[in-house]
Amino acid sequence: MEKEEVWDIYFSKLHGLLTSKRLRIEDLIEEETGKEMGNRWPGVNIEAYTETAISFIEERLYAYGLDSLKRFLTAVSYDASLADLGSLDLSLSWYDWRKEKEEIDAKIEKGLNIMQPKEEIVKEVLDEFGAFPTKSIIGQYQQKPEKNRLPDYALAAAIQRVIRERSWTAFS
């Protein structure tokens, strides 16, 4: 149960930060999309890719805004377990986030085992991993860049930059 509490704090912090930095994220998406298109697909109109990436912000904010009770109730309402929902998400996504999730879980468990305050664990997870699952999206896109993956990548890169720029004093 404690691990889920840490995840809830983590998602809550992400939701607060990303909501407050939404315009910055949009600017960074435009910058990242332009850079990628210029380097990989020159001459292609970037507007549709930029708009798609920006439209994904709401989806990400929604995901970070959920608490563990809501995630559990969603699973129960579909007569599924959280593992089932994770499998469904993997089948719908082009990236695989399982390794990243396992690494974050291990980091959280280590912090809990040494009785580290939950807020400190969250800070360390954010410092090391950023916003789950952006590390997976960025790494897998860089291994196999494709135009249809660019909106997810641009959003992930923008979120990671906002996290690196963050000041948690406003979110404590």
N, C-alpha and C positions, 0 to 999 in steps of 0.2 A: 504493500500500500504506500509506503514511503516513496518508492521509486515513482509511482504515478503522481504523487504530490509534487515531486521535483519537475516532472514533465509538465504538469499544470502551471507551475510557476514559470518555467521556461517559455511555454506557449503564451502565457499572459504577458510576459516581458516583451516577447517578440511582437505580439499584437499591438501593444502600446507604442513601441518604438516605430514599427512600420506604419501604423496609422498616423502618427505625428510627422513622419518623414515621407509621406506619400508623394508629394510634389518632387522631392529630391529623387525618389526612386524613379519616377517618370522621366526626369531629366537624364538620369544615369542609364535607363533603358534605351532612350534615344541615342545617347552617346555610344553605348556598347553595340547596339544594332548597326549604327552607321559604321563603326570601326570594323565589325565582323564582315559586313557586306562589302565594304571597301577592300578588305584584305582577301576575302574568299570568293565573292561573287560581284566583282565590279560591274557597274552598269545596271544592276537590278534595282528596281524601285523599293526603297526600304519602308515606305509608309505603312503598308499592310502588315509587315512583320513587327514594326514598332507598335502599331495599334493593337495587334493581337497580344503582344507581351504586356502592354498596359492593361488590357482587359483581364489578364490572369491575376492581377493584383488583388481583386476582390475575392477570388477563389482562395488565394493564399491567406488573406486576412481572415476569411471565414474559418479556414482550417486551424489557424493559430488561436482563434477566439473560442474554440470548443474546449470545455473542461472534460475531465475523465467521466463524469456522470453522463454528460450528453453523448460522448462517444459510446459508452456502454449502452445507453438507451437506444441509440441508433442501431447498434448491433442486435440488441434484443428485439427491436421492432421488426427487423428483417429476419428474425429467427436464425441469426448467425453469430458466431463468436468474433472477437476482435481479430483473431488470426484469419478467419474467413474474409473479413473486410480487408485485411492487409493483402491477402492473395488476390482479391478483386482489384485492388489498387495497382498491384504489380502487373496484372494482366492488361490494365488500361493505360499504363505509363510506358514510355519507351526506355526509361532508365530504371535501374535496379537499386533500391535504397537499403536493402537488407543489411549489408556490411556496415554501412554508416550507422544504422539504428543499433546494431550490436555493439559497435564501438562506443556510442553515446551511452547505452545501457551499462556497459562495463565501467565507464567513467563515473556515472551516477552511483553505481553500486560501490565502487572504491571509495568515493566521498562519503557515502552513508556508513560504510564499514569503519571508517576512521572518525565518525561522528562529526563530520564537517557540517556547518550550517547549510541548509538547503539553498539559500540565496548565493552563497559562495560557490556551491557546486554549479549552479546555473551560470554564474559569471564565468567559471572555468570552461564549461561546455560551450558557451558562446564564443569565448576567446579561441578555443581549439577547433571547433566545428562550424561555428556560425549558425545559420538557421537551417535546421533539418528540413528537407533533404537537398539543400543547395549544393553541398559538397559533391554529392553523387551526380547531380545534374551537370555541374561544371566539368567534373572529371570525365564523365562519359561522353559529353559533347566534344570535349577537346580531343578525345581519342578517335571519335568518328563524327566530325562536323557535317551536319546536313541542314539545308535551309529550313525544312519543316521542324527541326529541333531548336532553331534559333530563338523563337519567342520564349521558350522555357529557359534557355541558357541566358538570354539577356536579362530576364527577371531575376534569375538566381544570382548572376554577377552583380546586378544592381543592389540586391538585398545584402549580399556579402559586403559590398563597399559601405553601405549604410551602417552595418553592424561594426565594421572596423572603425568608422568615424564616430561611433556612439559615445554618449556620455550617460552613464547609468544613474547619475545622481538624480536626474529628473524622473526616473522610473523606479526608484527604491521605495 
